């Protein structure tokens, strides 16, 4: 089992990182929360989970232990796969998700693409007691603002398409968010809001 990776950051995308460790490039899928916590640092360390299927070995990476724990809790639930788990953690930060689970707020969890009422109910039912027992999670890192431009739109669009949105839907969501937002919005904030507006 690969517990963590520490190496040189080669590629940083809202949905994945490539980390070079002694000449081997590891492709690691990440959530938006992890993306927003990784600045343009040369060396990076990520906690990881290796998910093995017949046709693929996929690495999932997390900047903090609380997010990794939530991810593992989510994928232990029947009907929640690793990609859905990552989608949930991209749409809601650890605190928002824990709060929604404790307060039995199915609607908030259901807003995540690919999560229906039954799955949201199962998440609440199976994780409520676990979360109540564990200590509260620290606040999520602040998001750095970037000037709104075509590059951000393109990166947001690419990220949403990678997460499974049809291109037309992704474009419509991004346009709707940009219409409502201030003149400056960060890439993470744009993707998050677009995920919720579907």
N, C-alpha and C positions, 0 to 999 in steps of 0.2 A: 504494500500500500504506500502511495506517495502522500506524505502528510503535509509537506510544504515545498515550495520552490523558491530559490533565491538566486538571482542572476541578473544579467543585463537586459533592460527593457528594449526590445527591438521594434515592436509594433504595438500601438495603443489605439484601440477602436472601442466604441461604446459597448460592443458585445463580446469582444475577446482581446486577449493580449498574446504576444509572442515573446517568450523569455528565452534568452540564449544562456545555456549553462554548459560551459566547456565545449562550445562548438555545436551543441544540439539545440535546435529551436523547439521549445514546447509551446503548443497552441493551447491556450487556456480560456474557456468560456467564462465570462464574468457578468455580474449584474450591473445596472447603472449606478447603484450605490457604491460598489467597489470602484467603478470607473471614476466617479467624482472624487473619491478619496486618493486616487493615484495622480500625483502631480507629474510634471515632466521630469521625473527622477531617472537617473541613469541606472541605478541598482534598485531592484524591487524584490520584495518578499511577499509571497501569497500563501495562505493556508489553502490546501487543495483537497478535493475529493475525486477519486478515480472511479468513474462509472463504467462498468464492463458489460457490454452486450455481445451477442454472437457476431454482429457485423461491425462493431466499433468499440474502441477504448477512448472515452472522452474525459478530459480533465476539466473540472470546475474550480474556479479560484475565488478566494474571499480575502478582503483586506483585514477583516476583524473576526474574532472567534464567535461572537454572538450571531453574526450573519451565517457563518458556516453551520452553527448548531441549528438555527432555524431552517436552513436548507435541508439538513439531514432529517429533521423532524418532519418537514413537509413531504419529502420523498418516501418516508416510511408509511405514508397514508396511501391506501389503495386508490388508484385513479389519478395520483399526482406523480408525474414523471419528472426527471431532472429539468427538462426544458420548461415545463409549467412552473416548477419551483423557482427557476431563475426568472421567469416572467413575473411571478408574484413579487419577488424581491427587487425587481426593476421598477415595478409599479408603486410599491409601498416600501418605505424604509423599515428597518427592524422594529422601531418604536410604533409606527403606524399599524403594522401587521399585528404585533402583540396586543396593542390596544383594541383593535378590531376583534381579535379572537376572544380576549377577556370579556369584552362588552357584548359578545355574541352579535356583532355587527356584520351579518351575512352580506348585506348590500355592498359594503365597501370591498369585501373580498371578491364578490361577484363582478365588480367593475373590471377586474383583470381579464384580459383576452383569454378565452379558452377555459374559464372557470364558471361552471354553472351552479345553480342553487344547491344541488345535491353535494357537489364537491365542496362548496363553501361550508355547508352544514357539517360535513365530515371533518373538515379542517378544524372547525370550532370545537366539535365534540371530542376529537382525539387530542387536541393540543391545549385546551383551556386549562386543565389541571396542571399540566407540565409547566406552562408559562406562569401560572399563579405561584408555583413553588419556587421558580428561579428568580434571581435578583433582577431589578429593572435594568434595562439596557441604556447605555450612555447615548447622548444626543448624536445625531448624524453630523458629519462634517459639513461646514458651510459650502455653498456652491459658488464658484468663481464666475463672474459674469464675462461674457464674450460679446463683442459687437455683433449685432444681428446682420448676417450677410448670407450670400448664396451658399458659401461653403458649409455653414452650420445647417442650412436647410438640406443640403445634399447629404451631409453626414447623418442627420436625423432620419432622412428618408431611407438611407442605406441600412441604418440600425433597425428601423421598423420592419423593413422587408426581410432582413435577416431573422428577426423575431417571429416571422410568419404572417405579417400583414400583406394583403394584396397591395400593389403599388398605388392604385387609384385611391384606395381607402387611406393609406398612409399620407398621400399628398393632401387629401381633403382634411384629415385630422391636423396636420401641420399648419395648413392655411388657417383653419379655424382658431388654433392656439395663437398663432402670430397676430391675428386680427384683434384678439382680446388682450394680448400681453403688452407690456411696456415696450419702448423702442429697443431696449437691450434685454436679451434673455440668454441664459447659458444653454449649452447643448444638452446637458443633463435635464434641465428644467423643461426644455422643449420636448424632449423624447418622453419624459414622464407624463407631462400634460397630454401629449398626443396618445399615449397608451390609455389614459383615463377617459379621453373624449370619444372613444369608439363605442 
